[in-house]
Amino acid sequence: MRGTQCAARVLGACAAALTLALAAPGTAQAANGVLFIDRAPHLSPSGCYPLGDFVPSEVANFTDETAFVWSGPSCDGRVRATVKPGEMMNPAPGRSLFIA
């Protein structure tokens, strides 16, 4: 009897976890709008973008998300600056940019 109760609890916990996972909204969405990096447009941007290696880049954020300028080349290191929606930054003090 004890084994049946344990199995029922495990199955109940698994069912509850599955229900929560299916009910939770997805978080992997692109930003709405256009992100310009050195005047090149990126429509509905999402993810990590490289910035200039030798010349600082210009960033214009016309999306609904904040962009984060990172010190490293692959959106690693530390956040050096943020570019909020509607803002421009010239020069952008980093080597890569991340936007959700």
Summary of the structure (lengths in Angstrom):
residues: 100
radius of gyration: 21.1
end to end distance: 50.3
largest distance: 71.7
contacts: 264
relative contact order: 0.20
helix: 22%
strand: 38%
